[in-house]
Amino acid sequence: MSDDAAPHVSVVIVGAGPTGVTAATLLAQHGVDSLILDRWPDVYPQPRAVHVDDEIYRVIARLGMAEEFAAISRPTLGLRLVDNRFRVLGEFHREPSQSRNGFPQANMFDQPEFEVLLRANLKRYPNAQLRGNAEVTTVSDSGRGARVTFIDRTDGRAHHIDADYVLGCDGANSLVRAEIGSAMRDLKFEQRWLVVDIASDADLHQWDGVHQVCDPVRAGTYMRIGPARYRWEFRLLDGESADHFGALETLRPLIAPWITEVADSEMTLLRVTEYTFRAQIADRWRRGNVFILGDAAHLTPPFIGQGLCAGMRDAANLAWKIAGVHNGTLGASVLDSYERERKPHARQMIRLALGVGWAMTGGGRVGNVARRVVLPRLRLIPGLRDKVIDSTTPALRASALVSKPRRTRGLAGTLCPNPLLPGGRRLDDEIGTGFALITTNHPGAGDQAQLGRRGVVVIAAEPGSPLGVWLRRGRATAALVRPDRTVMRAGRDLAGICAWTAGPSPHRCGGIGPTRRGRQPRQRRSHGHAAGLRQQHAAAFGANSGDRREACVAVAGRLSPRAGRWPSTHRSPQGRGPRA
């Protein structure tokens, strides 16, 4: 195929793992076409990730897969810490029913089963295609986007395709990362671990959560993945490898504490393999319109089960932004916020995993003594106990799409909750794929019209309702929520927040949001970080430079068919307000 004949697609996604398929599905929901290229002909058969938290379960539900995922996953009760003699040091329970995100806090699953569901769900969207046996060899600048070259592994022929955007979801050995000149930065952690998967219909009679062996010599983990699936992980000693544990006879000394009543004949050894756990983060996540996501951008040890979660967070953060820029409802500078928001968050989660790993296994004999003294008492300290069991991840930092005060903690940058509304629907289902305003007060007529023109769904938070309590605790009466459910801006000035949705007027290129009605903007000298953020906010909601009619652009990617009328855009969690 000649270069001139190269076909075009809006987004090429390299890699069909959970991160890539999630990105394609979310893009499709926003009307953006994509093509996934994956070197394997089908789902990679070996299980890797086994856990997602309630935040990612929420993303799965937005993909339209909540019921299907529930059928292949199981909530886990939490974490039990034991010493090297298997004496219980502490237990930390997770909510197995529903959390503030609407789903269980900790969920175990088999990754190949999950990927089958993701791909089946993707087929619902004709504007998202997946091509297997396609090994990408180069990603180059095409002037207007990027050109991707790949080899069809069935016949060895080379093909080219042009794209407006390329997403590298191609794993730890990412070609796309190398193509954009990015390199992994080592966070000084590397350990070799043995991973064992076993199937058995026998009842192991174990506590139904994750068991962590706190031993600096032979740290270990046990977890039940499904009705008849179990996983063990053990730190390998010097000179050991997976080859030393290739049969149940050699494995039994390691797993014996959990299988005392189970015979070898009742177990099937599915897999024994060696993994090297690393902590790394890429120094750059983007060049032009080429981005990296998932393991291509960051690697974390599995001590808090956040590897796959981080990749799906990347996809959820970036997809709606690309869709907004592609559809002309967001300024191109919002794409800078992807790395600005996700990179610090990923680094924080990696450091948390490292800290948890050290707390469980570090310190030698002194560490063992400290754990025996401290861990049994942690659950007696309410504030500390709550932090240990809380699955909430850190807030995003300020960016073009997160407006937050410098010195006060607020709701901006955090996820809004996902409660059940009186009609039986979740908040996420009520919002859909666009922006939302959650407020305790009715917007005025002018603000209603403004929100309607911008396609912002308005949710009334009644006093005492879950949303009302959430706003009160956040010292706010209104919160503007992005399509990825991150709070973009929150506070007590409802009119100001509503006006902020309009974006900057054409003559105000340096401010954050519009000025108050009837006032001319004051010119201020901007310095450093604050100046950069103000310019980003202004550009984020700027339209294409050639179209003045769209200078004050929508914050949402869709328009309300009944714009400007409060009854048409209002949703009442208490059922007191009219519904669309």
C-alpha positions in Angstrom: 0.0 0.0 0.0 1.4 3.4 -0.9 1.7 6.2 1.5 -0.8 8.3 -0.5 -3.4 5.5 -0.2 -3.2 5.2 3.6 -6.7 5.1 5.1 -7.6 7.5 7.9 -9.2 7.0 11.3 -9.7 9.5 14.1 -7.8 7.5 16.8 -5.5 4.5 16.5 -5.0 2.6 19.8 -2.0 0.3 20.0 -2.8 -2.6 22.4 -6.1 -4.3 23.1 -5.8 -4.9 26.8 -8.2 -3.5 29.3 -6.8 0.0 29.0 -7.0 0.1 25.2 -10.5 -1.4 24.9 -11.7 0.9 27.7 -10.4 3.9 25.8 -12.0 2.8 22.5 -15.4 2.2 24.2 -15.4 5.6 25.9 -14.4 7.3 22.6 -17.2 5.5 20.8 -19.7 6.6 23.4 -18.7 10.2 22.5 -19.0 9.5 18.8 -15.3 9.2 18.0 -14.2 6.4 15.7 -11.1 4.3 16.6 -9.1 1.3 15.5 -7.4 -0.9 18.0 -4.3 -2.8 16.7 -3.1 -5.7 18.7 -0.3 -8.2 18.0 -2.1 -11.2 19.4 -4.9 -12.9 17.5 -7.2 -13.1 20.5 -7.3 -12.4 24.3 -4.0 -13.1 26.0 -4.8 -16.3 27.9 -2.7 -15.9 31.0 -4.3 -14.2 34.0 -2.3 -11.2 35.3 -4.4 -8.6 37.1 -7.0 -10.0 39.6 -8.4 -6.9 41.4 -10.3 -3.7 40.7 -11.6 -1.2 43.3 -14.9 0.5 43.4 -13.7 3.5 41.4 -12.8 1.3 38.5 -16.0 -0.8 38.9 -17.8 2.5 38.3 -15.9 3.0 35.0 -16.8 -0.6 34.0 -20.5 0.3 34.7 -20.2 3.4 32.5 -18.9 1.1 29.7 -22.3 -0.7 30.0 -20.9 -3.9 31.7 -21.9 -3.7 35.3 -24.1 -6.8 35.3 -21.7 -8.8 33.1 -18.8 -8.0 35.4 -20.7 -8.8 38.5 -21.3 -12.3 37.0 -17.5 -13.0 36.7 -16.2 -11.2 39.8 -16.6 -11.5 43.5 -16.3 -8.9 46.3 -13.6 -9.6 48.8 -13.8 -8.9 52.5 -10.6 -7.0 52.8 -7.1 -7.7 54.0 -5.7 -10.0 56.8 -2.1 -9.5 57.9 -0.3 -12.5 59.4 3.2 -13.0 60.6 5.7 -15.7 59.5 4.0 -18.2 61.9 0.6 -17.3 60.4 -0.7 -15.6 63.5 -3.2 -12.9 62.7 -1.7 -9.4 63.2 -4.7 -7.4 62.0 -7.8 -7.4 59.7 -9.1 -4.5 57.7 -12.5 -5.0 56.2 -13.7 -3.6 52.9 -17.4 -2.9 52.2 -18.6 -6.0 50.2 -21.9 -4.5 49.1 -21.9 -0.9 48.0 -19.5 2.0 48.6 -20.0 5.7 47.9 -19.1 4.8 44.3 -22.1 2.4 44.1 -20.1 -0.8 44.0 -18.0 -3.1 46.3 -14.7 -1.6 47.4 -12.5 -4.6 46.4 -13.3 -7.1 43.6 -11.5 -10.2 42.4 -11.7 -11.5 38.9 -9.9 -13.5 36.1 -8.4 -11.1 33.6 -8.9 -13.2 30.5 -12.6 -13.5 31.3 -12.8 -9.7 31.8 -11.1 -9.0 28.5 -13.5 -11.3 26.7 -16.4 -9.2 28.2 -14.7 -6.0 27.2 -14.3 -7.1 23.6 -17.8 -8.4 23.4 -19.1 -5.1 24.7 -16.9 -3.1 22.2 -18.8 -4.8 19.3 -21.9 -2.8 20.3 -20.2 0.2 18.8 -19.8 0.1 15.0 -17.4 3.1 15.2 -14.8 1.1 17.1 -12.9 -1.7 15.4 -10.3 -4.2 16.7 -7.7 -5.9 14.4 -5.6 -8.7 15.8 -2.4 -10.1 14.4 -1.4 -6.5 13.8 2.1 -5.7 15.1 2.8 -2.0 15.1 6.4 -1.2 14.0 6.5 2.6 13.7 4.5 5.7 14.8 5.6 8.9 13.0 4.5 12.4 12.6 2.3 12.9 9.5 1.9 16.7 9.8 -1.7 16.7 10.7 -1.5 13.8 13.2 0.4 10.6 13.1 1.1 7.7 10.7 1.1 4.2 12.1 2.8 1.3 10.3 2.0 -2.3 11.2 2.7 -5.8 10.0 -0.1 -8.2 9.4 1.4 -11.3 11.2 -0.7 -13.7 9.1 1.0 -12.8 5.8 3.9 -10.5 6.7 2.5 -7.5 4.7 3.1 -3.9 5.9 0.2 -1.5 6.2 0.0 2.2 6.9 -2.8 4.2 8.5 -3.2 7.9 9.3 -4.8 9.0 12.6 -5.6 12.3 14.3 -4.5 10.7 17.6 -2.5 7.6 18.7 -2.9 6.0 22.1 -0.1 3.7 23.1 -1.6 1.1 25.4 1.0 -1.4 24.5 2.4 -2.4 27.9 5.6 -2.3 29.8 7.8 -2.8 26.7 5.9 -0.1 24.8 7.0 0.7 21.3 4.9 3.9 21.3 6.7 5.1 24.4 10.0 4.7 22.5 8.6 6.4 19.4 7.8 9.6 21.4 11.2 9.7 23.0 10.0 8.8 26.4 11.9 6.7 29.0 11.0 5.0 32.2 12.3 6.6 35.4 13.2 4.0 38.1 11.6 4.6 41.5 14.2 2.3 43.1 12.2 -0.9 43.6 12.7 -4.3 42.0 11.8 -7.7 43.4 11.3 -11.2 41.9 8.1 -13.0 42.9 6.6 -16.4 42.2 3.0 -16.4 41.1 0.9 -19.6 41.4 -2.6 -20.1 40.1 -4.5 -23.2 41.2 -8.0 -24.5 40.5 -9.9 -26.6 43.1 -13.5 -27.5 43.9 -12.4 -28.3 47.5 -13.3 -25.9 50.3 -10.1 -24.5 51.7 -11.9 -23.1 54.8 -10.0 -19.8 54.7 -11.1 -16.3 55.6 -12.6 -14.9 52.4 -10.3 -11.9 51.9 -6.7 -11.3 50.9 -4.0 -12.8 53.2 -0.7 -11.0 53.4 2.3 -12.8 55.1 4.4 -10.1 56.7 7.8 -11.7 56.5 10.9 -9.9 55.3 12.4 -13.3 54.2 9.5 -15.0 52.5 6.7 -12.5 52.0 3.6 -14.0 50.6 0.0 -13.3 49.5 -3.0 -15.6 49.2 -6.3 -14.7 47.6 -9.4 -16.5 46.3 -10.1 -15.2 42.7 -13.3 -17.0 42.0 -15.5 -19.9 43.1 -12.8 -22.4 42.3 -9.7 -20.3 41.5 -6.9 -19.4 43.9 -3.7 -17.4 43.7 -0.6 -17.4 45.8 2.4 -15.0 45.4 5.7 -15.5 47.1 8.9 -13.5 47.1 11.7 -15.6 45.5 15.0 -16.0 47.4 18.4 -15.6 45.7 19.1 -18.6 43.5 15.4 -19.6 43.2 13.3 -19.4 40.0 9.9 -20.6 38.9 11.6 -23.8 37.6 12.1 -24.9 41.2 8.3 -24.9 41.8 6.9 -26.5 38.6 4.9 -29.3 40.4 2.4 -29.5 43.3 4.9 -31.6 45.2 7.5 -28.8 45.3 4.8 -26.1 45.8 3.1 -27.7 48.7 5.6 -26.5 51.4 4.8 -23.0 50.4 1.0 -23.2 50.2 0.6 -25.8 52.9 -0.8 -23.4 55.6 -3.9 -22.8 53.3 -4.4 -26.4 52.0 -4.0 -28.6 55.1 -7.2 -30.6 54.3 -6.8 -30.7 50.5 -5.1 -33.5 48.6 -3.0 -33.0 45.6 -5.5 -34.9 43.5 -8.1 -32.2 44.4 -6.0 -29.4 42.9 -5.1 -28.5 39.3 -2.0 -26.4 38.8 -2.9 -23.8 36.2 0.2 -21.7 36.1 3.6 -21.2 37.9 5.5 -18.2 36.7 8.0 -15.6 37.8 7.4 -11.9 37.7 9.8 -9.0 38.4 7.8 -6.3 40.3 9.1 -2.8 39.5 8.2 0.8 40.3 8.7 3.0 37.3 7.1 6.0 35.6 7.6 7.5 32.2 9.3 10.9 32.0 6.8 12.1 29.3 3.4 10.8 28.4 2.8 12.7 25.2 4.4 14.1 22.0 2.0 16.0 19.9 -1.1 13.9 19.4 0.5 10.7 20.5 -0.1 9.6 24.1 0.9 6.6 26.3 -1.4 5.0 28.8 -1.4 2.1 31.3 1.8 0.1 31.8 3.4 2.0 28.9 3.3 5.0 31.2 3.8 3.5 34.7 4.5 0.3 36.5 3.6 -0.4 40.1 4.2 -3.4 42.5 0.9 -5.2 43.1 0.8 -4.7 46.9 -2.4 -2.6 46.7 -3.9 -4.1 43.5 -3.7 -0.9 41.4 -1.9 -1.8 38.2 -4.9 -2.4 35.9 -6.9 0.3 37.8 -4.3 2.9 36.9 -4.5 2.1 33.2 -8.3 2.3 33.2 -8.1 5.6 35.0 -5.8 6.9 32.2 -8.3 5.9 29.6 -11.2 7.5 31.5 -9.3 10.7 32.0 -8.1 11.1 28.4 -11.0 9.7 26.2 -13.5 12.5 26.9 -10.9 15.2 26.4 -9.9 13.9 23.0 -13.6 13.6 22.1 -14.2 17.2 23.1 -11.2 18.5 21.1 -12.1 16.3 18.1 -15.8 17.4 18.2 -14.8 21.1 18.6 -16.3 21.6 22.0 -13.0 21.9 23.9 -9.8 23.8 23.1 -6.8 21.7 22.2 -4.9 22.8 25.3 -7.1 20.6 27.5 -5.0 17.7 26.3 -2.1 19.0 28.3 -4.1 18.3 31.4 -3.9 14.5 30.8 -0.3 14.2 32.0 -0.6 17.0 34.4 -3.5 15.2 36.2 -2.6 11.6 35.8 1.2 11.5 36.3 1.2 12.8 39.9 -1.7 10.6 40.7 0.0 7.5 39.3 3.2 8.4 41.2 1.3 8.8 44.5 -0.3 5.4 44.0 3.0 3.8 43.2 4.5 5.3 46.4 1.6 4.1 48.4 2.1 0.6 47.1 5.8 0.8 48.0 5.0 2.0 51.4 2.4 -0.7 52.0 4.9 -3.3 50.7 7.6 -2.0 53.1 5.2 -1.9 56.0 4.3 -5.5 55.5 7.7 -7.0 54.8 10.5 -4.5 55.5 12.7 -3.9 58.5 14.1 -7.3 59.2 13.7 -8.6 62.8 13.1 -5.1 64.1 10.3 -4.8 61.5 8.8 -8.1 62.6 8.7 -6.9 66.3 7.2 -3.6 65.3 4.5 -5.2 63.2 3.5 -7.6 66.1 3.2 -4.6 68.4 1.6 -2.0 66.1 -0.6 -3.8 63.6 -3.0 -5.4 66.1 -3.7 -1.9 67.5 -4.3 -0.1 64.2 -7.9 -1.1 64.1 -8.4 0.5 67.5 -7.5 4.0 66.2 -10.7 5.2 64.3 -9.1 7.8 62.1 -6.1 5.6 61.1 -8.3 2.5 60.7 -10.6 4.5 58.3 -7.7 5.5 56.2 -6.4 2.0 55.9 -9.8 0.6 54.7 -10.7 3.6 52.5 -10.5 2.8 48.8 -10.6 6.5 47.8 -7.6 7.6 45.7 -5.9 11.0 45.9 -7.5 14.1 44.4 -6.2 15.3 41.0 -4.0 18.4 41.1 -5.1 21.7 39.6 -5.2 21.9 35.8 -7.0 23.5 33.0 -10.0 21.3 34.0 -9.7 21.3 37.7 -10.1 24.7 39.5 -9.1 24.4 43.1 -7.8 26.8 45.8 -4.2 26.5 46.7 -4.4 26.3 50.4 -7.7 24.7 51.2 -9.0 21.2 50.7 -12.3 21.0 48.8 -14.2 18.9 46.4 -12.4 19.9 43.2 -10.2 17.1 41.8 -12.1 14.4 43.7 -14.7 12.0 42.3 -18.3 12.8 43.0 -20.3 10.0 44.8 -22.6 7.8 42.8 -25.7 7.3 45.0 -29.0 5.7 44.1 -31.6 8.3 43.3 -35.2 7.8 44.4 -36.2 6.5 41.0 -33.8 3.6 41.3 -31.2 4.9 38.9 -27.6 5.7 39.9 -26.3 9.3 39.5 -23.9 8.2 36.8 -26.9 6.8 34.7 -28.7 10.1 35.2 -25.8 12.2 34.1 -24.9 10.2 31.0 -21.7 11.1 29.1 -21.6 14.8 29.6 -21.1 17.4 32.3 -23.3 17.9 35.3 -24.1 20.5 37.9 -24.9 19.2 41.4 -26.5 21.9 43.5 -28.6 22.6 46.6 -30.0 25.7 45.0 -32.1 26.3 41.9 -30.2 28.3 39.3 -31.8 31.5 38.1 -33.5 31.7 34.7 -30.5 33.1 33.0 -28.2 30.4 34.4 -30.7 27.7 33.5 -30.6 28.9 29.9 -26.8 28.9 30.0 -26.6 25.4 31.4 -29.1 24.2 28.8 -27.2 25.6 25.9 -24.1 23.9 27.2 -25.8 20.5 27.7 -25.1 20.5 31.4 -27.4 18.1 33.3 -28.6 19.7 36.6 -29.0 17.5 39.6 -30.8 18.9 42.7 -29.1 17.9 45.9 -31.8 18.0 48.6 -30.8 18.6 52.3 -30.0 15.3 54.0 -29.7 13.4 50.7 -26.3 11.7 50.0 -25.5 14.4 47.5 -26.6 17.1 49.9 -24.4 15.7 52.7 -21.5 15.4 50.3 -21.7 19.0 49.3 -22.1 20.1 52.9 -19.0 18.2 54.0 -17.1 19.7 51.1 -18.2 23.2 52.2 -20.0 23.8 48.9 -23.5 24.3 47.6 -22.7 23.5 44.0 -20.2 21.3 42.1 -19.5 21.2 38.4 -18.7 17.6 37.4 -16.8 16.4 34.3 -17.7 13.5 32.1 -15.2 11.3 34.0 -17.0 12.2 37.2 -14.2 14.4 38.6 -15.3 17.6 40.2 -14.1 20.4 38.1 -15.1 23.3 40.3 -17.0 23.6 43.5 -18.0 26.3 45.9 -20.9 28.4 47.3 -21.1 30.9 44.4 -23.7 29.1 42.2 -23.9 32.0 39.7 -20.2 32.1 39.3 -20.0 28.4 38.7 -22.8 28.5 36.2 -21.1 31.4 34.4 -17.8 29.5 34.4 -19.3 26.9 32.1 -19.5 29.5 29.3 -15.7 29.7 29.1 -13.9 33.0 28.4 -15.3 35.6 26.2 -13.3 36.4 23.0 -11.7 39.5 24.5 -10.6 37.7 27.7 -7.8 35.4 26.8 -6.0 35.5 30.1 -8.6 34.8 32.8 -10.2 31.7 34.4 -13.8 31.7 33.3 -16.0 34.7 32.6 -16.3 37.8 34.6 -19.4 38.8 36.5 -22.2 40.2 34.4 -21.9 43.8 33.5 -18.3 44.1 34.6 -15.2 44.5 32.5 -12.4 42.2 33.4 -9.6 43.6 35.5 -6.2 43.2 34.0 -3.8 41.6 36.4 -0.2 40.8 36.1 0.2 37.0 36.2 3.2 35.2 37.6 4.6 31.7 37.3 2.3 28.7 38.1 -0.8 30.8 38.6 -0.4 32.5 35.3 0.1 29.3 33.5 -3.1 27.8 34.9 -5.1 30.9 34.1 -4.0 30.7 30.5 -4.8 27.0 30.4 -8.3 27.5 31.8 -8.9 30.2 29.2 -7.6 28.2 26.3 -9.3 25.0 27.5 -12.7 26.5 26.8 -11.7 28.5 23.8 -13.1 27.4 20.4 -11.4 26.8 17.2 -9.7 30.0 16.3 -11.5 30.3 12.9 -15.0 30.3 14.4 -16.0 33.3 16.5 -19.5 32.0 16.9 -18.1 29.3 19.2 -15.8 31.5 21.2 -17.7 30.7 24.4 -17.8 27.0 24.0 -19.8 24.3 25.8 -18.2 22.4 28.6 -20.2 19.4 27.5 -20.1 17.5 24.2 -23.8 17.5 23.7 -26.6 20.1 23.6 -29.8 19.8 25.5 -32.8 19.4 23.2 -34.9 21.4 25.7 -32.3 24.0 26.6 -32.9 26.7 29.0 -35.9 25.4 31.0 -35.3 24.2 34.6 -37.9 21.5 34.5 -36.3 20.0 31.5 -32.7 19.8 32.9 -33.5 19.3 36.5 -33.2 16.0 38.4 -34.3 15.7 42.0 -32.8 12.9 44.1 -35.8 13.2 46.4 -38.3 12.9 43.7 -39.7 16.4 44.4 -38.7 18.0 41.2 -39.9 17.3 37.6 -38.0 14.8 35.6 -37.2 14.7 31.9 
